[in-house]
Amino acid sequence: MKTRIALLGIFVENKESTPQLNALLHEYGEYIIGRMGIPNAKEETAVISIVMDAPETVINALAGKIGMLPHVSVQTMYSKIS
């Protein structure tokens, strides 16, 4: 199946959602090729970037599930290289 490289930008506005987010990322771990998290202790928030190499349907499924988590926002950007 054809895969694409994508970057998911995730804002976590309440740390109570972190366990559910980590469970989703673990579930899709085989497609994740990079992850960087930047905590903001002052505001008790975090910014996480996830790089994936996966079929577009898998990327969209993960982004959709992340977007349904309370206090979590996600945006997806795709590479032009296919």
N, CA, C and O atoms as CSV, one atom per row, in Angstrom:
chain,resi,resn,atom,element,x,y,z
A,1,MET,N,N,0.833,-1.180,0.000
A,1,MET,CA,C,0.000,0.000,0.000
A,1,MET,C,C,0.879,1.245,0.000
A,1,MET,O,O,1.897,1.285,0.692
A,2,LYS,N,N,0.501,2.249,-0.760
A,2,LYS,CA,C,1.255,3.485,-0.881
A,2,LYS,C,C,1.233,4.271,0.438
A,2,LYS,O,O,0.181,4.435,1.057
A,3,THR,N,N,2.401,4.751,0.854
A,3,THR,CA,C,2.478,5.523,2.093
A,3,THR,C,C,2.868,6.963,1.786
A,3,THR,O,O,3.363,7.285,0.706
A,4,ARG,N,N,2.628,7.810,2.773
A,4,ARG,CA,C,3.013,9.216,2.680
A,4,ARG,C,C,3.696,9.619,3.974
A,4,ARG,O,O,3.504,9.002,5.021
A,5,ILE,N,N,4.499,10.670,3.877
A,5,ILE,CA,C,5.121,11.259,5.058
A,5,ILE,C,C,4.211,12.398,5.514
A,5,ILE,O,O,3.803,13.237,4.711
A,6,ALA,N,N,3.903,12.418,6.789
A,6,ALA,CA,C,3.036,13.461,7.332
A,6,ALA,C,C,3.567,13.934,8.676
A,6,ALA,O,O,4.239,13.198,9.398
A,7,LEU,N,N,3.248,15.180,8.988
A,7,LEU,CA,C,3.577,15.773,10.275
A,7,LEU,C,C,2.279,16.118,10.973
A,7,LEU,O,O,1.454,16.854,10.433
A,8,LEU,N,N,2.095,15.589,12.172
A,8,LEU,CA,C,0.925,15.930,12.987
A,8,LEU,C,C,1.388,16.883,14.072
A,8,LEU,O,O,2.258,16.543,14.874
A,9,GLY,N,N,0.811,18.071,14.100
A,9,GLY,CA,C,1.084,19.041,15.152
A,9,GLY,C,C,-0.028,18.953,16.180
A,9,GLY,O,O,-1.200,19.122,15.844
A,10,ILE,N,N,0.323,18.691,17.420
A,10,ILE,CA,C,-0.673,18.445,18.467
A,10,ILE,C,C,-0.471,19.447,19.606
A,10,ILE,O,O,0.640,19.625,20.105
A,11,PHE,N,N,-1.573,20.101,20.006
A,11,PHE,CA,C,-1.571,20.965,21.181
A,11,PHE,C,C,-2.376,20.274,22.276
A,11,PHE,O,O,-3.539,19.919,22.080
A,12,VAL,N,N,-1.745,20.090,23.420
A,12,VAL,CA,C,-2.414,19.502,24.587
A,12,VAL,C,C,-2.623,20.636,25.581
A,12,VAL,O,O,-1.666,21.174,26.136
A,13,GLU,N,N,-3.882,20.991,25.797
A,13,GLU,CA,C,-4.206,22.136,26.642
A,13,GLU,C,C,-4.561,21.746,28.070
A,13,GLU,O,O,-4.772,22.610,28.921
A,14,ASN,N,N,-4.627,20.440,28.331
A,14,ASN,CA,C,-4.906,19.946,29.675
A,14,ASN,C,C,-4.238,18.579,29.805
A,14,ASN,O,O,-4.527,17.664,29.033
A,15,LYS,N,N,-3.362,18.448,30.765
A,15,LYS,CA,C,-2.591,17.211,30.900
A,15,LYS,C,C,-3.435,15.987,31.237
A,15,LYS,O,O,-2.937,14.865,31.155
A,16,GLU,N,N,-4.692,16.170,31.612
A,16,GLU,CA,C,-5.559,15.030,31.905
A,16,GLU,C,C,-5.793,14.175,30.660
A,16,GLU,O,O,-6.140,13.000,30.779
A,17,SER,N,N,-5.607,14.745,29.474
A,17,SER,CA,C,-5.802,14.002,28.225
A,17,SER,C,C,-4.563,13.229,27.792
A,17,SER,O,O,-4.614,12.468,26.826
A,18,THR,N,N,-3.456,13.415,28.494
A,18,THR,CA,C,-2.195,12.790,28.095
A,18,THR,C,C,-2.241,11.262,28.069
A,18,THR,O,O,-1.724,10.678,27.116
A,19,PRO,N,N,-2.827,10.580,29.055
A,19,PRO,CA,C,-2.845,9.107,28.988
A,19,PRO,C,C,-3.567,8.570,27.748
A,19,PRO,O,O,-3.101,7.612,27.131
A,20,GLN,N,N,-4.696,9.178,27.379
A,20,GLN,CA,C,-5.421,8.725,26.187
A,20,GLN,C,C,-4.613,9.002,24.926
A,20,GLN,O,O,-4.591,8.182,24.008
A,21,LEU,N,N,-3.950,10.153,24.876
A,21,LEU,CA,C,-3.120,10.503,23.725
A,21,LEU,C,C,-1.964,9.518,23.595
A,21,LEU,O,O,-1.692,9.024,22.501
A,22,ASN,N,N,-1.290,9.232,24.685
A,22,ASN,CA,C,-0.172,8.286,24.639
A,22,ASN,C,C,-0.624,6.891,24.229
A,22,ASN,O,O,0.108,6.185,23.536
A,23,ALA,N,N,-1.810,6.489,24.644
A,23,ALA,CA,C,-2.341,5.180,24.245
A,23,ALA,C,C,-2.559,5.134,22.731
A,23,ALA,O,O,-2.247,4.129,22.092
A,24,LEU,N,N,-3.090,6.213,22.156
A,24,LEU,CA,C,-3.290,6.261,20.703
A,24,LEU,C,C,-1.957,6.226,19.967
A,24,LEU,O,O,-1.808,5.510,18.977
A,25,LEU,N,N,-0.994,6.994,20.447
A,25,LEU,CA,C,0.313,7.017,19.791
A,25,LEU,C,C,0.979,5.646,19.871
A,25,LEU,O,O,1.649,5.228,18.927
A,26,HIS,N,N,0.803,4.957,20.971
A,26,HIS,CA,C,1.345,3.599,21.109
A,26,HIS,C,C,0.667,2.654,20.115
A,26,HIS,O,O,1.327,1.819,19.496
A,27,GLU,N,N,-0.652,2.789,19.965
A,27,GLU,CA,C,-1.418,1.951,19.046
A,27,GLU,C,C,-0.933,2.101,17.599
A,27,GLU,O,O,-0.926,1.133,16.839
A,28,TYR,N,N,-0.529,3.315,17.224
A,28,TYR,CA,C,-0.075,3.598,15.862
A,28,TYR,C,C,1.457,3.666,15.765
A,28,TYR,O,O,2.000,4.173,14.783
A,29,GLY,N,N,2.135,3.158,16.776
A,29,GLY,CA,C,3.590,3.255,16.872
A,29,GLY,C,C,4.364,2.710,15.685
A,29,GLY,O,O,5.444,3.212,15.374
A,30,GLU,N,N,3.838,1.696,15.017
A,30,GLU,CA,C,4.559,1.114,13.884
A,30,GLU,C,C,4.709,2.093,12.719
A,30,GLU,O,O,5.570,1.904,11.859
A,31,TYR,N,N,3.876,3.140,12.687
A,31,TYR,CA,C,3.921,4.119,11.609
A,31,TYR,C,C,4.664,5.392,11.994
A,31,TYR,O,O,4.963,6.214,11.128
A,32,ILE,N,N,4.966,5.569,13.272
A,32,ILE,CA,C,5.607,6.791,13.754
A,32,ILE,C,C,7.116,6.669,13.587
A,32,ILE,O,O,7.736,5.737,14.098
A,33,ILE,N,N,7.702,7.629,12.861
A,33,ILE,CA,C,9.151,7.595,12.643
A,33,ILE,C,C,9.872,8.674,13.447
A,33,ILE,O,O,11.102,8.695,13.498
A,34,GLY,N,N,9.109,9.570,14.077
A,34,GLY,CA,C,9.722,10.589,14.918
A,34,GLY,C,C,8.692,11.257,15.806
A,34,GLY,O,O,7.527,11.401,15.437
A,35,ARG,N,N,9.147,11.664,16.993
A,35,ARG,CA,C,8.250,12.324,17.941
A,35,ARG,C,C,9.055,13.311,18.760
A,35,ARG,O,O,10.148,13.000,19.234
A,36,MET,N,N,8.496,14.523,18.924
A,36,MET,CA,C,9.131,15.519,19.774
A,36,MET,C,C,8.055,16.197,20.606
A,36,MET,O,O,7.047,16.657,20.071
A,37,GLY,N,N,8.264,16.257,21.893
A,37,GLY,CA,C,7.322,16.916,22.784
A,37,GLY,C,C,7.981,18.089,23.477
A,37,GLY,O,O,9.113,17.993,23.951
A,38,ILE,N,N,7.260,19.198,23.533
A,38,ILE,CA,C,7.769,20.395,24.196
A,38,ILE,C,C,6.767,20.800,25.273
A,38,ILE,O,O,5.703,21.331,24.956
A,39,PRO,N,N,7.091,20.558,26.531
A,39,PRO,CA,C,6.172,20.948,27.597
A,39,PRO,C,C,6.290,22.432,27.913
A,39,PRO,O,O,7.360,23.024,27.772
A,40,ASN,N,N,5.197,23.019,28.337
A,40,ASN,CA,C,5.188,24.398,28.806
A,40,ASN,C,C,4.683,24.352,30.247
A,40,ASN,O,O,3.482,24.456,30.497
A,41,ALA,N,N,5.606,24.195,31.187
A,41,ALA,CA,C,5.241,24.016,32.590
A,41,ALA,C,C,4.475,25.216,33.138
A,41,ALA,O,O,3.594,25.056,33.983
A,42,LYS,N,N,4.799,26.390,32.673
A,42,LYS,CA,C,4.137,27.603,33.155
A,42,LYS,C,C,2.629,27.555,32.887
A,42,LYS,O,O,1.829,27.916,33.750
A,43,GLU,N,N,2.257,27.116,31.710
A,43,GLU,CA,C,0.845,27.062,31.323
A,43,GLU,C,C,0.241,25.664,31.498
A,43,GLU,O,O,-0.960,25.483,31.297
A,44,GLU,N,N,1.057,24.683,31.869
A,44,GLU,CA,C,0.648,23.285,31.974
A,44,GLU,C,C,0.043,22.771,30.671
A,44,GLU,O,O,-0.992,22.104,30.665
A,45,THR,N,N,0.710,23.096,29.578
A,45,THR,CA,C,0.312,22.640,28.250
A,45,THR,C,C,1.516,21.981,27.591
A,45,THR,O,O,2.610,21.958,28.154
A,46,ALA,N,N,1.303,21.447,26.389
A,46,ALA,CA,C,2.411,20.836,25.654
A,46,ALA,C,C,2.134,20.930,24.163
A,46,ALA,O,O,0.984,20.967,23.723
A,47,VAL,N,N,3.209,20.967,23.403
A,47,VAL,CA,C,3.139,20.893,21.947
A,47,VAL,C,C,3.904,19.639,21.554
A,47,VAL,O,O,5.039,19.437,21.987
A,48,ILE,N,N,3.283,18.793,20.731
A,48,ILE,CA,C,3.902,17.536,20.314
A,48,ILE,C,C,3.875,17.477,18.795
A,48,ILE,O,O,2.857,17.774,18.172
A,49,SER,N,N,5.000,17.091,18.205
A,49,SER,CA,C,5.027,16.870,16.758
A,49,SER,C,C,5.305,15.393,16.519
A,49,SER,O,O,6.189,14.799,17.136
A,50,ILE,N,N,4.530,14.817,15.611
A,50,ILE,CA,C,4.640,13.410,15.267
A,50,ILE,C,C,4.894,13.321,13.770
A,50,ILE,O,O,4.147,13.900,12.981
A,51,VAL,N,N,5.936,12.607,13.371
A,51,VAL,CA,C,6.206,12.361,11.952
A,51,VAL,C,C,5.841,10.913,11.668
A,51,VAL,O,O,6.282,9.992,12.356
A,52,MET,N,N,5.013,10.735,10.625
A,52,MET,CA,C,4.529,9.397,10.284
A,52,MET,C,C,4.873,9.055,8.847
A,52,MET,O,O,4.929,9.933,7.985
A,53,ASP,N,N,5.100,7.782,8.596
A,53,ASP,CA,C,5.216,7.222,7.245
A,53,ASP,C,C,4.164,6.122,7.196
A,53,ASP,O,O,4.387,5.014,7.682
A,54,ALA,N,N,3.008,6.443,6.598
A,54,ALA,CA,C,1.866,5.536,6.660
A,54,ALA,C,C,0.921,5.801,5.493
A,54,ALA,O,O,1.009,6.844,4.845
A,55,PRO,N,N,0.023,4.867,5.228
A,55,PRO,CA,C,-1.035,5.144,4.254
A,55,PRO,C,C,-1.872,6.338,4.739
A,55,PRO,O,O,-2.052,6.539,5.940
A,56,GLU,N,N,-2.368,7.109,3.796
A,56,GLU,CA,C,-3.126,8.299,4.144
A,56,GLU,C,C,-4.331,7.977,5.034
A,56,GLU,O,O,-4.685,8.770,5.906
A,57,THR,N,N,-4.949,6.838,4.820
A,57,THR,CA,C,-6.106,6.461,5.640
A,57,THR,C,C,-5.714,6.256,7.105
A,57,THR,O,O,-6.484,6.580,8.009
A,58,VAL,N,N,-4.527,5.724,7.330
A,58,VAL,CA,C,-4.042,5.510,8.702
A,58,VAL,C,C,-3.737,6.849,9.363
A,58,VAL,O,O,-4.078,7.064,10.526
A,59,ILE,N,N,-3.098,7.745,8.622
A,59,ILE,CA,C,-2.782,9.074,9.163
A,59,ILE,C,C,-4.064,9.808,9.531
A,59,ILE,O,O,-4.164,10.392,10.610
A,60,ASN,N,N,-5.043,9.776,8.635
A,60,ASN,CA,C,-6.315,10.451,8.896
A,60,ASN,C,C,-7.057,9.827,10.075
A,60,ASN,O,O,-7.691,10.535,10.857
A,61,ALA,N,N,-6.979,8.508,10.204
A,61,ALA,CA,C,-7.642,7.837,11.327
A,61,ALA,C,C,-7.039,8.283,12.655
A,61,ALA,O,O,-7.769,8.586,13.599
A,62,LEU,N,N,-5.723,8.324,12.731
A,62,LEU,CA,C,-5.072,8.752,13.968
A,62,LEU,C,C,-5.406,10.205,14.265
A,62,LEU,O,O,-5.754,10.539,15.397
A,63,ALA,N,N,-5.305,11.073,13.266
A,63,ALA,CA,C,-5.610,12.491,13.482
A,63,ALA,C,C,-7.051,12.669,13.948
A,63,ALA,O,O,-7.319,13.490,14.824
A,64,GLY,N,N,-7.968,11.919,13.380
A,64,GLY,CA,C,-9.365,12.005,13.796
A,64,GLY,C,C,-9.576,11.587,15.233
A,64,GLY,O,O,-10.323,12.232,15.968
A,65,LYS,N,N,-8.919,10.509,15.640
A,65,LYS,CA,C,-9.045,10.035,17.022
A,65,LYS,C,C,-8.421,11.028,17.998
A,65,LYS,O,O,-8.965,11.273,19.074
A,66,ILE,N,N,-7.279,11.597,17.618
A,66,ILE,CA,C,-6.631,12.594,18.478
A,66,ILE,C,C,-7.529,13.828,18.602
A,66,ILE,O,O,-7.680,14.384,19.689
A,67,GLY,N,N,-8.114,14.246,17.497
A,67,GLY,CA,C,-8.968,15.429,17.505
A,67,GLY,C,C,-10.217,15.280,18.364
A,67,GLY,O,O,-10.801,16.283,18.774
A,68,MET,N,N,-10.632,14.063,18.640
A,68,MET,CA,C,-11.809,13.832,19.487
A,68,MET,C,C,-11.483,13.858,20.984
A,68,MET,O,O,-12.388,13.877,21.818
A,69,LEU,N,N,-10.192,13.858,21.320
A,69,LEU,CA,C,-9.817,13.900,22.733
A,69,LEU,C,C,-10.129,15.280,23.306
A,69,LEU,O,O,-9.930,16.287,22.626
A,70,PRO,N,N,-10.618,15.340,24.550
A,70,PRO,CA,C,-10.899,16.649,25.147
A,70,PRO,C,C,-9.618,17.444,25.376
A,70,PRO,O,O,-8.602,16.891,25.797
A,71,HIS,N,N,-9.673,18.727,25.100
A,71,HIS,CA,C,-8.560,19.658,25.325
A,71,HIS,C,C,-7.335,19.365,24.470
A,71,HIS,O,O,-6.216,19.723,24.838
A,72,VAL,N,N,-7.546,18.712,23.322
A,72,VAL,CA,C,-6.440,18.389,22.417
A,72,VAL,C,C,-6.818,18.859,21.012
A,72,VAL,O,O,-7.926,18.606,20.540
A,73,SER,N,N,-5.880,19.549,20.349
A,73,SER,CA,C,-6.075,19.996,18.966
A,73,SER,C,C,-4.991,19.368,18.104
A,73,SER,O,O,-3.872,19.149,18.570
A,74,VAL,N,N,-5.320,19.075,16.840
A,74,VAL,CA,C,-4.345,18.460,15.938
A,74,VAL,C,C,-4.513,19.031,14.534
A,74,VAL,O,O,-5.629,19.293,14.084
A,75,GLN,N,N,-3.398,19.217,13.860
A,75,GLN,CA,C,-3.374,19.620,12.453
A,75,GLN,C,C,-2.390,18.702,11.739
A,75,GLN,O,O,-1.357,18.328,12.294
A,76,THR,N,N,-2.722,18.347,10.507
A,76,THR,CA,C,-1.887,17.437,9.728
A,76,THR,C,C,-1.356,18.140,8.489
A,76,THR,O,O,-2.084,18.862,7.807
A,77,MET,N,N,-0.084,17.919,8.210
A,77,MET,CA,C,0.550,18.455,7.012
A,77,MET,C,C,1.233,17.292,6.303
A,77,MET,O,O,1.936,16.493,6.922
A,78,TYR,N,N,1.012,17.211,4.982
A,78,TYR,CA,C,1.571,16.124,4.187
A,78,TYR,C,C,2.741,16.618,3.346
A,78,TYR,O,O,2.744,17.753,2.867
A,79,SER,N,N,3.732,15.752,3.174
A,79,SER,CA,C,4.840,16.028,2.270
A,79,SER,C,C,4.346,15.928,0.842
A,79,SER,O,O,3.437,15.151,0.551
A,80,LYS,N,N,4.937,16.707,-0.054
A,80,LYS,CA,C,4.594,16.614,-1.469
A,80,LYS,C,C,5.240,15.394,-2.126
A,80,LYS,O,O,4.859,14.988,-3.224
A,81,ILE,N,N,6.227,14.819,-1.432
A,81,ILE,CA,C,6.894,13.620,-1.937
A,81,ILE,C,C,5.999,12.424,-1.656
A,81,ILE,O,O,5.581,12.207,-0.519
A,82,SER,N,N,5.704,11.640,-2.703
A,82,SER,CA,C,4.866,10.464,-2.477
A,82,SER,C,C,5.610,9.192,-2.759
A,82,SER,O,O,5.049,8.105,-2.618
